[in-house]
């Protein structure tokens, strides 16, 4: 009763002393974005908006919000942003925070919060309650009138809020003393009707503060989850610019969206021995504050789990027993689980956060770490890769035998999809070897792998290390290229990059160095005809390695259209591609793309996808899908291209591959432009990012832009663009995929004579190249002749169709006969383009019926390929021939238009046929004879512009989605 009376008297007193309203609250997200880079909150715009709404609610009539987030999620920073906004709006802020890792004195949190009121000048309204509260908090005495502590605190706060609105900011609520937590929870539930806002930050989940968190049950919450991969990368770029790509990927994976981990995790610049997961003092204090106080058996178990995070619990317990001498029981696991460090899932032990592995073992000494590695090596008899790795980490000094084991199994690590582990194994092998030749060999091999991973900094460091040892002539050149050496005269540096000055490789090791040197050099000399020819001549001197993926890739990069037949022949000779590593499959796929064999490239990329899935290499899938989309795009299968790019764009950000996402976004716009016949807009930033993913993306963009002009009817612009690309030796490789649209544009603008001359010259060059290569193969070693089995140009199909499109009246039948003789079963766009041109020819010859059938067949194929602009052109052709335009066009024929074309019975039969039912099955379903069903389908197919049951699926789906 006294408490209620006291509260009422305080409220009445407050009403007698009116105060000016607070300043308007500024937009919180905009204010935070305007901070300096070091203080900016990244990826929290939604939470900042919710914080702003909470503060406005508190100003209007009281509000409470509980911010929940794991350690390092950014609760304190969000709390600080709210405090800053409240102070700027004129609110008075009272703050307190719990203390982790130490027993807090009773009521210490309350005293911290209320001290600004107790220490200030007492007002007439609250002098009595404040005095009672001060005695209660400082002297632990009872109030003069026996008022309980929670009511005294609420009354004092209400009195202060009457003068000026209040914000109570409580950080680490779960670490407060129990008495303070109970009182603050009491106040938080009674803010309604008072100009009082209570903002509380706490950690979720089990732990020491679970009982205190239960006090907040039912209060409004603001959960703070991990940052998205894109926002994590943005934060890393803002606060830690200049990160090596490999180090960036490792940081993003280990941090898993935790802002504190992103800022505190040390990047692996060098290799520490023995190996220990990285962490820092601040991160260890946040993620594993009580790890050092756990029993010794639990600490041993956590140590081996951190060193071998994929191990099963029995194996880890066996290794931990070898450290302490006694096997840890399941109580050791229980202790770690109760501390919130690990989760036991079946027979596996998983850390609650990837960065917690380093946090729990932070500060462990080298001797104990070596002992743990040795224990793990002893229990891993069945895993030679891990056994060798842990043995090497446990070793001190040099050990040539152990180094040889590491070098021998690094290839197994690569095959298992662990290239970073392979690099580290080779670096450690270089440390353990005693012979300079062995040290240089391992360092150079590690530099090559690091370069493939995109870690240029690590590659340079390892290459410089390799150069301190004897490597051989070509090995030294390879190391100099990787190191980016600038020493030596200008003539010497030019000689290193000029294949004409390279010595002939002698022996398998020098051949291996030569292939790596060619692979590294080829992209930089594609525009230099003289050095390109020198590199091709250098590659020809290694007939025993003719089918090596590195040689084939280098030849495709610099050989362009001249060696396209040779490249494709060597791709065909590589029959055991199921044994080829994923990275080599990707190289062969790019070589096929550059040689004009998009179908072969697509097959290789599909094999790479299957290998990635079977080996668990999910991080490489966005790269593979991006290349698959490129193959589909260049073949004219734009529906499949769009789907491949969409898969890449959806998954790349979640795997820290933002460059692939940017490339997929840009290429998706290109596909849309090709479908609709509109010139796509290319963002400069996306193009710059795409260059890191696809080396020849500029050529793809140029070809697609000119091709889109042709699709949209701008034949003059498309012809000019494609002509410039086809006559440029450095860019003609990709442009030759667009020979057919080039021929169509040339025919439309009256430039057929010049286009025919260009095609004839191209055919003559291809024939000359084929004859020259066949002669060279006959004169060379038998193994080289066995490789060059078929030197036909991979763009022969495009050339045949293009020449048919441009044929004059006298040679038309011959050209079309040759084109139709080419197997185009896997090239639907080429087949449809051929039928389109042939249908036009038949219409000009007044063969109306055959013309309509041919054009509708072309429309069916273009409908499946989602080439909307082409379907519109065919519609115009049919109208010009006086036919009723019944073809269902993608995006234009919705369900109503299909119903207009077909009767209800016909539509029912079409849907059953699309589901794969035979004529007999459909007849049994509808009570009709199979011959009657066949007659129905004979009428349905031309109306829908299809020629097969499989095409019905796409047409009906388009109609349903439209």
BAMIVO-230671 format. One record per residue (C-alpha): residue in one letter; x negated, y negated, z negated. Coordinates in steps of 0.05 Angstrom, whole numbers, plus 32768, in hexadecimal, padded with zeros to 4 digits. Example, Ala and Ser with C-alpha at 12.3 -4.5 7.8 and 13.67 -1.06 7.14 Angstrom:
2
A7F0A805A7F64 S7EEF80157F71 
***
This chain:
962
X800080008000 X7FC87FD07FEE X7FA47FE1802F X7FE17FD28058 X7FED7F918033 X7FA57F7D803E X7FAA7F8B8088 X7FEB7F64808E X7FCD7F28806A X7F917F298099 X7FC07F2B80D5 X7FEA7EF180BC X7FAC7EC980AE X7F937ED680F4 X7FD47EBD8113 X7FCB7E7A80EF X7F877E6E810F X7F8F7E6F815A X7F507E768184 X7F437E6581CD X7F4A7E9F81FE X7F0B7EC28215 X7EEB7EB48258 X7F037EDE8293 X7EDF7F20829B X7EB27F2282D9 X7EB47F5F8308 X7E867F8F82E4 X7E6E7FB98320 X7E5A7F7B8347 X7E367F5E830B X7E0E7F9E8301 X7DFC7FA3834B X7DE07F5C8346 X7DAE7F718310 X7D647F79831F X7D517FBD833E X7D347FD682FC X7D777FCB82D7 X7DA87FE0830E X7DDA80188302 X7DDD80438340 X7E19806F8351 X7E4480578317 X7E738027833A X7EB080518327 X7E9C805382DE X7E8D800882DE X7ED27FFB82FA X7EF1802682C3 X7EC78000828F X7EE07FBD82AA X7F287FD582A5 X7F1B7FEC825E X7F007FA88249 X7F3B7F848267 X7F6A7FB38241 X7F437FA58201 X7F4A7F5A820B X7F947F618218 X7FA67F8B81DB X7F727FBD81C5 X7F527FFA81E6 X7F24803481D8 X7EF8805A8209 X7EC9809581FD X7E90809D822F X7E7B80E68233 X7E3B80FB8256 X7E00812A824D X7DBC81128236 X7D9E80E38269 X7DDF80D98290 X7DDE808E8284 X7E0F8084824B X7DE580508229 X7DDB8029826A X7E26802A8277 X7E328014822F X7E017FDC8239 X7E247FC58278 X7E667FC28252 X7E457F9B8219 X7E267F6A824A X7E697F5E826D X7E8E7F57822B X7E5B7F258210 X7E607EFD8251 X7EAB7EFA8249 X7EA57EDE8203 X7EB27F1C81D9 X7E8C7F28819A X7E657F69819C X7E577F958160 X7E297FD1816C X7E0F800F814C X7DED804F8162 X7DE180948145 X7D9B80AD8137 X7D8780F18155 X7D55811F8134 X7D5A810180EE X7D8E810480B6 X7DB480C380B5 X7DC580A28072 X7E0F80A28060 X7E358068807F X7DF5804E80A2 X7E1A804A80E4 X7E52802080C6 X7E207FF280A4 X7DFC7FE880E6 X7E3E7FD78108 X7E5B7FAA80D3 X7E1C7F8680BD X7E267F4980EC X7E697F3D80CA X7E4E7F488084 X7E107F1E8090 X7E377EE480AE X7E5C7EAB808A X7E9C7EC7806B X7EDD7EAA8086 X7F177E99805B X7F407ECE807B X7F127F09806F X7EE67EF68033 X7F077F288003 X7F087F648031 X7EC17F568049 X7EA77F528002 X7EC97F947FF0 X7EAD7FB38030 X7E677F9B8021 X7E697FB87FDB X7E837FF97FF7 X7E4E7FFF802D X7E117FE58007 X7E1F7FFD7FC1 X7E4B80387FD0 X7E7D801B7F9E X7EC8801E7FA5 X7EEE7FE17FBE X7F0A7FB17F8A X7F517FC47F99 X7F42800D7FA9 X7F4D80047FF5 X7F30803F801C X7EF480308047 X7F16803B808B X7F4B8007807C X7F177FD68063 X7EEF7FDD80A3 X7F2E7FD680CE X7F447F9980A8 X7F007F7780AF X7EFD7F8580F9 X7F447F6C8103 X7F337F2C80DE X7EF57F218109 X7F1D7F318149 X7F4F7EFB8137 X7F177EC7813E X7EF87EE7817B X7F067F2881A1 X7ED97F61818D X7EB67F9981B1 X7E9B7FD28187 X7E647FF781AD X7E508039818E X7E18806181AE X7E0880AA819E X7E4780B28175 X7E3980FD816C X7DF880EB8147 X7E1980BB8114 X7E2080CD80CB X7E6180EF80BB X7E8080B78092 X7E73808280C7 X7E8E80B080FE X7ECF80BC80D8 X7EDB807180CC X7ECB805E8114 X7EFA8094812E X7F3080788100 X7F258032811C X7F22804B8164 X7F698067815D X7F8680258144 X7F717FF08176 X7FB77FE68194 X7FD27FA08188 X7F8D7F858174 X7F5A7F6181A0 X7F2A7F998192 X7F077FC781C3 X7EE1800581AC X7EAE802381DB X7E8E806581C5 X7E58808E81E7 X7E4D80D881D5 X7E31811881F1 X7E6281518202 X7E5B819B81F3 X7E4581C381B7 X7E0E81AC8189 X7E01818A8147 X7E3381528155 X7E6D817E8168 X7E95816F8129 X7E8E81248133 X7EA48129817C X7EE2814D8164 X7EF6810D8141 X7EFE80EC8186 X7F2D812181A1 X7F67810281C7 X7F4780BE81D2 X7F4180A4821A X7F0280BE823A X7ED380A68271 X7EA980E28287 X7E6480D482A3 X7E4F810B82D2 X7E0E811582FA X7DFE80E78334 X7E0D80FF8379 X7DD1811483A4 X7DD680D583CD X7DD880A8838F X7D9F80D08370 X7D7480C383AE X7D88807A83AC X7D7380738363 X7D3180968371 X7D23806883AC X7D33802A8382 X7D0D803B8343 X7CD68069835E X7CC8805383A5 X7C93807583D0 X7CA180BC83B7 X7C8580F383E3 X7CBF81188406 X7CAD815A83E6 X7CA7813B83A1 X7CE9811783AD X7D0D815883BD X7CF08179837F X7D04813E8353 X7D4B813E836F X7D5281888364 X7D378188831D X7D5C81498308 X7D9F81638323 X7DBE811E8321 X7DA5810C82DB X7D8D80C382DE X7D5C80C982A4 X7D3C810782C3 X7D3780E38306 X7D1080AA82E5 X7CE780D282B3 X7CD4811282D6 X7C8B810F82EC X7C7F811E8336 X7C5081578345 X7C1581338366 X7BE081658352 X7BE281AC833A X7BDB81B682F0 X7BC081F882D6 X7BE0821B82B4 X7C22820A82D6 X7C5981EC82A9 X7C9B81CD82BE X7C95818082BD X7CB481548288 X7CA68116825E X7CAB81038215 X7CEB80DC821F X7D0B81128249 X7CF881488217 X7D15811F81DE X7D5681168204 X7D61815C8220 X7D41818881EB X7D3C815F81AA X7D3A819B817B X7D1181CC81A5 X7CD381C6817A X7CFA81D9813B X7D14821B8158 X7CF7825D813F X7CB782768160 X7CDA82B08183 X7D0D828181A3 X7CD5825281B9 X7CAF828C81D9 X7CEE82A281FE X7CFB825B8217 X7CB28254822E X7CB38292825A X7CF9827F8274 X7CDE823A8287 X7CA3825982AC X7CCE828D82CF X7D15826F82D4 X7D2F82A68302 X7D1E82DE82D2 X7D51830C82B2 X7D58830D8267 X7D398352825A X7CFB833F8282 X7CF582FC825E X7CFD831C821A X7CC7834F822C X7C9883178240 X7CA882EF8201 X7C97832C81D7 X7C51832C81F5 X7C4682E581DD X7C5C82EC8195 X7C4F8336818B X7C9783468179 X7CD2834B81A7 X7D048312819C X7D4A8329818D X7D8B830D81A7 X7D8C82DC816D X7D5482B78192 X7D8382AE81CD X7DBB8298819E X7D908262817F X7D7F824681C3 X7DC8824881D8 X7DDF82258198 X7DAC81EF81A4 X7DCC81E281E8 X7D8D81F3820F X7DA082328235 X7DDD825A824A X7DDB82A6824B X7DFF82BF8289 X7E00830B828E X7DB783218290 X7D9F82DB82A4 X7D8982A0827A X7D98825D8298 X7D838219827E X7DBC81E88274 X7D9881B782A2 X7D5F81C482D2 X7D34818F82AF X7D4081B0826C X7D0D81E6827F X7CD581B3827D X7CF381908240 X7CF381CE8213 X7CA981DE8222 X7C9081968224 X7C50819181FC X7C4081DC81FE X7BF481E481FD X7BCC82038237 X7BB782408210 X7BFE825481FD X7C1582458244 X7BE082748261 X7BF582AA8230 X7C3D82A38248 X7C2782A88291 X7BFE82E68282 X7C3A8305825E X7C6682F8829A X7C32831682C9 X7C31835682A0 X7C7C836182A6 X7C82835382F1 X7C6483918311 X7C9B83938346 X7C93834B835D X7C4D8342837B X7C5882F8838B X7C6C82E48344 X7C3983138325 X7C0082F4834C X7C1982AE833E X7C1E82B782F2 X7BDB82DC82F1 X7BBB82A18314 X7BD9827082E2 X7BBF829982A8 X7B78829D82C5 X7B40826F82B1 X7B03826182DC X7AFC82848320 X7B1482C88336 X7B0A82DA8380 X7B348319837B X7B6F82F5835E X7B6782BE8392 X7B6A82F383C9 X7BAA830E83AB X7BC982C983AB X7BB582BD83F3 X7BD083008408 X7C1582F783EA X7C2182AE83FC X7C4182C6843D X7C7382EE8414 X7C8582AE83EF X7C90828B8431 X7CBD82C48449 X7CE582BF8409 X7CF382768417 X7CC2825A83E4 X7C93822E840C X7C82820283D1 X7C6C823F83AA X7C42825583E5 X7C1E821283E6 X7C108216839C X7BF6825D83A2 X7BC5824883D8 X7BAE820C83AF X7BA282398374 X7B7E826C83A0 X7B4F823483B7 X7B3F8226836E X7B32826F835E X7B068280839A X7ABB82778393 X7AA6827883DD X7AAC823383FF X7AC88253843F X7B0182738418 X7B0F823383F2 X7B12820A8433 X7B3E823E8456 X7B72823E841E X7B7281F38416 X7B7D81E98461 X7BB5821C8463 X7BD681FA8427 X7BCF81B7844B X7BF281D38488 X7C2C81ED845F X7C3281AC8439 X7C358186847B X7C6D81B48492 X7C9381A58452 X7C8F815A8460 X7C5E814B8428 X7C2C8121844F X7C0A8109840F X7BFC814F83F6 X7BE78166843C X7BB4812D8440 X7B98813D83FB X7B908187840A X7B738179844F X7B3E814C8430 X7B2F818383FF X7B2881B58438 X7AF88188845E X7AC6818F8425 X7ABC81D7843A X7AA781FB847B X7AE5820584A7 X7ACC821184EE X7AD281DF8528 X7B1D81E48534 X7B2C81EC84EA X7B0681AB84DD X7B2E81878514 X7B6F81A184F7 X7B5C818984B1 X7B49814584CC X7B8D813E84EE X7BB1815284AE X7B8581238485 X7B9180E984B4 X7B4780D984B2 X7B33809484C7 X7AE8809D84C2 X7ABC80A584FE X7AB78079853C X7AF2806B8569 X7AD7809B859E X7AD080D2856A X7B1880C88551 X7B3280CA8599 X7B0B810A85A6 X7B2C812C856A X7B71811D8588 X7B5E812F85D0 X7B67817985DF X7B3581738619 X7AFE816D85E4 X7B1481A885B9 X7AE781E585B9 X7B00822885D1 X7B1982508594 X7AEF828C8582 X7B0F82C08556 X7B5482C78537 X7B4782938500 X7B32825E8531 X7B6D826F855E X7B9B82648523 X7B7B82208516 X7B8282108560 X7BCC8220855F X7BD781F48522 X7BAE81BC8542 X7BD881C18581 X7C1981C0855A X7C0481838532 X7BE9815D856F X7C1F816C85A2 X7C55813B8589 X7C268100858C X7C0D810A85D4 X7C4D811885FA X7C4A80D4861C X7C0180DE8630 X7C0081088670 X7BB581138670 X7BB1812C8629 X7BF081558632 X7BD08179866D X7B9181848644 X7BBA81A3860C X7BDE81D1863C X7B9B81E78659 X7B8281F38611 X7BC0821E8601 X7BB682468641 X7B72825D8626 X7B95828585EF X7BBB82BB8616 X7BBB82EA85DA X7BE582B885B3 X7C1482A785ED X7C5482B885C6 X7C3F82968585 X7C7782668570 X7C45822E8565 X7C28823585AB X7C6D823985CB X7C8481FB85A4 X7C4781D385B7 X7C4E81E78600 X7C9781D28600 X7C86819085DF X7C52817A8612 X7C6381A5864E X7CA881888658 X7CCB81A08696 X7C8A81B986B5 X7C8381F48685 X7CCC81FF8676 X7CCD8242869A X7C8F825A8676 X7CAB82458632 X7CED826A863E X7CC882A88657 X7C9F82A98618 X7CDD829F85EE X7CFC82DB8610 X7CBC83048604 X7CC482F885B9 X7CF3833285B0 X7CE7833D8565 X7D0382FA854E X7D25831C8514 X7CDF832284F5 X7CCC82DA8503 X7CCC82AA84C7 X7D03827684C4 X7CD3823C84D2 X7CB9825E8511 X7D00826C8528 X7D0E82228522 X7CCF8212854A X7CE482438581 X7D2982248581 X7D0E81DE858B X7CE081F885C2 X7D1D821785E5 X7D4381D585E0 X7D0981AE85FE X7D0381E18636 X7D4C81DA8649 X7D62821E862D X7D97820685FD X7DB9824A85FA X7D78826C85E5 X7D6E823485B2 X7DB482408596 X7DA6828A858E X7D65827C8569 X7D86824A853B X7DBD827B852B X7D8982AE8519 X7D68827A84ED X7DAB826C84CB X7DB582B784BC X7D6E82BC84A1 X7D79827F8475 X7DB9829D8459 X7D9A82E1844C X7D5D82C3842A X7D84828F8403 X7D6282548427 X7D9F82278421 X7D7381E88423 X7D6081F7846B X7DA782018484 X7DB681B78492 X7D7881B584BF X7D8E81F384E5 X7DD681DA84ED X7DBC81988508 X7D9481BC853E X7DCF81E9854E X7DF981AB8558 X7DC5818E8587 X7DC681CE85B1 X7E1281CB85B6 X7E11818185C6 X7DE081898600 X7E0881C4861C X7E48819B861B X7E6A81C385E4 X7E7D818685BD X7EB181A78591 X7E7C81D68574 X7E49819E8571 X7E7881758546 X7E8481AF8517 X7E3981BD8510 X7E2981748501 X7E63817184CF X7E4781AD84A9 X7E02818C84A8 X7E1E81498491 X7E4881698459 X7E108194843B X7DD1816B8447 X7DDD8137840F X7DE8816E83DC X7DA4818B83EC X7D7E814A83EC X7D7B81468438 X7D9781018444 X7D7080F88485 X7D94813484A2 X7DD68116848C X7DC580D484AF X7DB180F984EE X7DF1812384EC X7E1B80E484E3 X7DFB80C2851F X7E008100854B X7E4A81098537 X7E5780C48553 X7E3480D88593 X7E6181158599 X7EA080EA858E X7E8880BB85C4 X7E7D80F585F5 X7EC1811385E6 X7EE680D285F0 X7EBA80B48626 X7EA5807885FC X7E5F805E85F1 X7E4C806F85A9 X7E2F803B8579 X7DEB8050855E X7DD68036851A X7D8D80248517 X7D85803F84D0 X7DA5808184E2 X7D7980868520 X7D3A807984F7 X7D4F80B084C6 X7D6080DF84FE X7D1A80D9851C X7D0080FC84DE X7D30813684EB X7D2F813B8537 X7CEF8125855A X7D11811A859E X7D5080FA8583 X7D4480BA85AB X7D4980E185EB X7D89810385D3 X7DA880C085C2 X7D9580A38606 X7DB080DF862C X7DF080E28604 X7DFD8097860D X7DF5809B8658 X7E1D80DB865A X7E5680BA8632 X7E5880838667 X7E6480B7869C X7E9B80D88672 X7EBD80958669 X7EBC808386B3 X7E81805286B1 X7E5E807886E8 X7E2F804086FC X7E15803786B5 X7E10808286A9 X7DEC808D86EB X7DB9805786DE X7DAB80718697 X7DA380B986AC X7D7A80A986E9 X7D48808286BE X7D4280BD868E X7D3C80F286C4 X7D0480CC86E7 X7CDD80C286A7 X7CAF80FF869E X7CAC80F48653 X7CF780F6864A X7D1081228682 X7D1281628657 X7D51814E8631 X7D6E8127866C X7D7181668696 X7DAA817F866C X7DD38147868B X7DC5815886D4 X7E0F816686E1 X7E2A812386C6 X7DF1810186EB X7E088122872C X7E51810F871D X7E3E80C78711 X7E1280C4874F X7E4B80E08779 X7E7B80AC875C X7E4F8070876A X7E39808687AF X7DF28097879B X7DF680DF87B1 X7DBD80DC87E2 X7D8B80C487AE X7DA580F5877A X7D9F812F87AB X7D58811B87BA X7D49811A876F X7D68815F8766 X7D43817B87A2 X7D0181608786 X7D11817E8743 X7D2081C28763 X7CDF81BF878A X7CB781AE874C X7CD781E88727 X7CC78218875F X7C7F82008764 X7C7682078719 X7C93824D871B X7C6482638753 X7C2882438731 X7C37826586EE X7C4382A88710 X7C0082A38734 X7BDE829086F3 X7BFF82CB86D0 X7BE882FB8706 X7BA082E386FE X7B9F82E186B2 X7B998319867F X7BCC83508680 X7BEB833A863F X7BFA82F5865B X7C1B83148698 X7C46833E866B X7C6082FF8649 X7C7182D78688 X7CA7830686A0 X7CDA82D386BA X7CC6828C86CB X7D09827586E5 X7D1B822F86CF X7D4B822C8694 X7D6F81F186B5 X7D7D821886F4 X7DC7821D86E2 X7DCD81D286D9 X7DA881C6871A X7DD581F68741 X7E1581D48727 X7DF9818E8732 X7DE5819E877A X7E2B81BA8787 X7E4A817A876C X7E208150879B X7E26817E87D8 X7E4181608818 X7E7781808844 X7E4681AA886D X7E2381CD8832 X7E5C81CB87FF X7E7182148807 X7E2A822C8802 X7E1A820287C5 X7E5A821487A0 X7E4F825D87B1 X7E0A825B8792 X7E2382368755 X7E5D82678749 X7E2B82A0874F X7E0582878712 X7E1982A786D1 X7E3C826F86AB X7E62829B867A X7E3E827C863F X7E3E8236865D X7E888222865D X7E7A81D88667 X7E5181E686A6 X7E85821786BF X7EBD81E586B4 X7E9681AD86D5 X7E8A81DA8711 X7ED581E98715 X7EE681A0870E X7EB9818D8749 X7ED281C98771 X7F1B81B68763 X7F0E8170877D X7EEE818D87BB X7F2B81BA87C6 X7F5A817F87BC X7F34815687F1 X7F3B8192881F X7F8681928810 X7F8381D887F2 X7FB581C187BE X7FC88202879B X7F80821A8792 X7F6C81D4877C X7FA081D38745 X7F8D8218872B X7F438206872A X7F4F81C38708 X7F7B81E286D3 X7F46821686C5 X7F1481DE86BB X7F4481BA868D X7F4C81F88662 X7F0181FD8657 X7EFA81B28649 X7F3481B78618 X7F0E81EC85F0 X7ECF81C285F3 X7EF7818585DB X7EE1815C8617 X7F1D812E8615 X7F0580FC8649 X7EFA8135867B X7F408150866F X7F5B810B867E X7F34810986BF X7F50814D86D3 X7F96813386C4 X7F8880FA86F5 X7F6F812D8729 X7FAF81568722 X7FDA81188729 X7FB381048767 X7FC581498783 X800E813F8774 X80118172873C X8038816D86FC X8005816086C4 X801681978693 X7FD281A08674 X7FCF81988629 X7F988167861A X7F73816785D7 X7F8A812F85AB X7FC2811D85DB X7FEF815A85DC X801181638599 X804381988587 X807C817385AB X8057817185EE X804981BC85EB X809281C985DC X80A3819E8619 X807581CA8644 X808F820D8629 X80D282288616 X80DD824385D0 X80D4828B85E9 X809482788610 X8078825485D3 X8086829185A7 X806382BF85D9 X8027828F85DF X801E828E8593 X802182DA858E X7FEF82E085C7 X7FC282AE85A4 X7FC382DB8566 X7FA583138590 X7FE3833D859C X7FE5836685DC X801E8362860F X803A83A385F4 X8037838A85AB X8058834885BE X808E836E85E4 X809D839A85A8 X80A1835C857C X80D2833985AA X80F6837485C9 X80DB8368860F X80B583928641 X806983898646 X80708375868F X80A1833E867B X806E83248648 X80398323867F X806782FB86AC X807382C98674 X802882C18668 X801D82B986B3 X8049827A86AF X802E8262866C X7FE38262867D X7FE4822D86B5 X80148201868F X7FE481FE8653 X7FA681FC867F X7F88823C8664 X7F6E827A8686 X7F6682AA864B X7F8A82BD860B X7F4F82A585E1 X7F59825E85FC X7FA1825E85E4 X7F87825A859C X7F63821885A8 X7F9C81F885D0 X7FD2820A859D X7FA581F48564 X7F9A81B18585 X7FE481AA8590 X7FF481BB8547 X7FBF818C852C X7FD28154855B 
***
